[in-house]
Amino acid sequence: MSTREYAVITGASSGIGAATAKLLAENGYHVIAGARRKDRLDALASSHQNIEAVELDVTDQASVDALASHLKGKPVAVLINCAGGAFDAASVADADPEIWKKTFDVNVVGSVRMVKAITPMMSAHGRGHIVIISSTAGHRSYENGGSYVAAKFAETSLVETLRLELNGQPIRVTEIAPGMVKTDEFAKVRFNGDSDRAAKVYEGVTRPLTAVDVAESIRWTVMLPDHFNVDSMTIRPIAQAAQHKVYRQPL
């Protein structure tokens, strides 16, 4: 790998995106760290000379187009779609359709916008790797997670479709599907800032996955030889045997 190759990461202001930006920068990539919160991106960029902060909103086509213009002619080899999230914990019968729209726009349509913008650059560069961070929720449904589950199932389908459509081009396509990952924001956002309710998600689980754990799975995947494609990787903490089977230490 050339040290001049670019890795574009969405959702890089926190969590998995920020951890991945640091790890890929440490491994020689010029990282384009994109997100809406520019102050956090600037702090991230100050931590490593290989990280460049770029304000990006994947739900805004003009913002994605501006990034594409910024990257024109650059050797873009990696796209990590980390931007996403869950925004409710409502049953389908009680759902707010606007939350469903937001969930799909951020997780699914945002990924589509980025793929459309970056894939031609990879083709011009002669190689590339598209990674979409989905979830185990994209493989197994659960109650009161309808909007997020549906969006993640759509992302899984997106990966599978892309791999078929890009077959014959030197572009790899990978889905990373994490299970329980404890980050600073994911559960809090889902529960509208309710820290106590968010903490219940991880209660009794002594070692959930961390953002750094997921970042390492991404790093390993993208740094494999070009002929080696990881179609889909499911990762969970050892305490989580399945979506509904989690061992929790007694309180």
Phi, psi and omega in degrees: 000133174286140178291350180269358179290144183260140171239121180261128182234123176268161181062035190270004183279348181197175171055224185298319181299314180294318180296322179291321178302314180296316185291318179290325176297320179293340181256021167098356178280149166273109188266126170264106182266110184248138175187176181279328187273091187296327180298319178290322178296319179298320177295320178296315181296330179289347182276345181202136183292343181270004181253128178245124181275129178225122178294131186209131173238108185290348177271000182241111183301323180298323179293318177295320178297322179296320177296317180300320178295320179298327184267358184305126179084357180274153180279078182278118184246342185221136171234121177247112179270092179260340182301129181172193178151166174251140187236008174199172175221046185259152172292162179298322181295332181257009189289152171261114181304332179293326176293321177298317178300314180298316182299317179289323181295316181288310188281315190260301183295324176301319177295320179297316178302317182291320178298316179299323183285322191265329184305317178299328178293321178294318178300318179292326180286334179097001175190157180187168180212119176258124178240128176245126178272105179262237182184159169298340175295343177276003180233344180210126181284159172210158184296148174061026176229022191306312184296316181289315180301313181298319180294320181286326172299321179295321178295320176300316177296321179300314179300313183296321179293315179302318183296323177292315185287332181265002179303131183101342174263156182278051182233120177274153181224124186227140170253127170253121185243090180282151170270234184287112178238125179266111175238172184291335193239332193306302184291325179298318178297317182299323183257029174054041175085003180283098185296322181295316179293322177296320181295330180299331181301322186256004185301127178083352178268107189290328182220075171293165174297155175245169176301323180295322177300314181293320178302322179294324177294324178293313180303313181300317183296313186283342182262008172289162176304151187301333182277354188257108180251126170271107182297306182209135178235120175261127180231138179218160168290155183298336180288344183252100181280333180199177184304321183254006183240097181234126176278126179238129177298137177299141180281000000 
